[in-house]
Amino acid sequence: MASTLFYAAAPAALDNNALWLPAKYQKLQPKLRQAALKLEATDRCDRLLRGSLHESSQGLDGAVFLLVCRDTEFKTYAVLADANTLEFAYVKYGQSMAGLASGDSDPLLEERLQQLRLECDKLFDRKTRFMKNLQRFDDGQPQMTRGEEQELSLFINFDAESMQGNLLNYQATCTSTQVDSPISFTIRARKSALR
């Protein structure tokens, strides 16, 4: 009961803009907020950076949240939360985000991809903060491609509105050419609508 009182007393600390769910999962928004508050109340989490739907989700009954926190040493880490039980599964650094139980992925690639996703989300949020009526089409999981050698790219398709109210179709691209290289970020017009 004391923990419930703590959550109720600390809502101002959580930025609601950091929590995002696709339209068909909106009824889980209170659960996502509850999971975020629960994680933020732990000793390790200094600040919740974002919360979204994880790619392993299987409908409303099998939804999984991906929560990203920053600790007091400014290191980020990811946590998966079951939307029904709000139980956490801590994602170990280098562990596959897509399949925690599948041991067939390359840990170094997964580690790099996880870092690219975190950096890409930060850049995306910063570069689009003034856009009106922004709508992402990737359920919080950007499309990834591997290029030559060590190049990784993430693509985020989204729409926004111009100051005149016209619909604008965009694609953001984050690219990392090699390990520890700076990430390039671009936003370009998308040729086709996704609605």
Residue pairs with C-beta under 8 A, 6 or more apart in sequence:
3 41
6 41
7 34
7 37
7 38
7 41
10 37
10 40
10 41
11 37
13 40
14 33
14 36
14 37
14 40
14 48
15 48
16 33
18 36
18 48
18 49
18 50
18 51
19 29
19 32
19 33
19 36
19 50
19 51
19 52
20 50
20 51
20 52
20 136
20 140
21 28
21 29
21 32
21 52
21 53
22 53
22 139
22 140
25 53
25 57
25 60
25 63
27 60
28 60
28 63
28 83
31 63
31 65
31 83
31 84
31 86
32 51
32 65
32 83
33 51
34 86
35 51
35 65
35 67
35 81
35 83
35 86
36 48
36 51
36 67
38 81
38 86
38 88
39 45
39 48
39 67
39 69
39 79
39 81
39 88
40 47
40 48
40 69
44 69
44 71
44 77
45 69
45 70
45 71
46 69
46 70
46 71
46 72
47 69
47 70
48 67
48 68
48 69
49 68
49 69
49 70
49 76
49 122
50 67
50 68
50 121
50 125
51 65
51 66
51 67
51 68
52 65
52 66
52 139
52 140
53 63
53 64
53 65
53 66
53 139
53 140
53 141
54 64
54 65
54 66
54 80
54 97
54 140
54 141
55 97
55 98
55 139
55 141
56 64
56 80
56 98
56 99
57 63
57 64
57 83
60 83
61 84
63 83
63 84
64 80
64 81
64 82
64 83
65 80
65 81
65 83
66 78
66 79
66 80
66 97
66 140
67 78
67 79
67 80
67 81
68 76
68 77
68 78
68 79
68 118
68 121
69 76
69 77
69 78
69 79
70 76
71 77
76 118
77 90
77 91
77 93
78 91
78 97
78 114
78 118
79 88
79 89
79 90
79 91
80 88
80 89
80 91
80 100
81 87
81 88
81 89
82 89
89 100
91 97
91 100
91 114
93 111
94 107
94 108
94 110
94 111
95 107
95 110
96 102
96 105
96 107
96 110
97 110
97 113
97 114
97 117
98 105
99 105
112 152
112 176
112 179
113 144
113 152
116 152
116 154
116 174
116 176
116 183
117 142
117 154
119 174
119 183
120 142
120 154
120 156
120 172
120 174
120 183
120 185
123 174
123 183
123 185
124 156
124 172
124 174
124 185
127 172
127 185
127 187
128 134
128 158
128 160
128 172
128 187
131 160
131 161
132 160
132 161
132 162
132 163
133 159
133 160
133 161
134 158
134 159
134 160
135 158
135 159
135 160
136 156
136 157
136 158
137 157
137 158
137 159
137 194
138 155
138 156
138 157
142 154
142 155
142 156
142 174
143 154
143 155
143 157
144 152
144 153
144 154
144 155
145 152
145 153
145 155
146 152
146 153
147 153
147 175
149 177
149 178
150 176
150 177
150 178
150 179
151 175
151 176
151 177
151 178
152 175
152 176
153 173
153 174
153 175
153 176
154 173
154 174
154 175
155 171
155 172
155 173
156 171
156 172
156 173
156 174
157 169
157 170
157 171
157 190
157 194
158 170
158 171
158 172
159 167
159 168
159 169
159 170
159 193
159 194
159 195
160 168
160 170
161 167
161 168
162 168
167 193
168 189
169 189
169 190
169 191
169 192
169 193
169 194
170 187
170 188
170 189
170 190
171 187
171 188
171 189
171 190
172 185
172 186
172 187
173 184
173 185
173 186
173 187
173 188
174 183
174 184
174 185
175 183
175 184
175 185
176 183
177 184
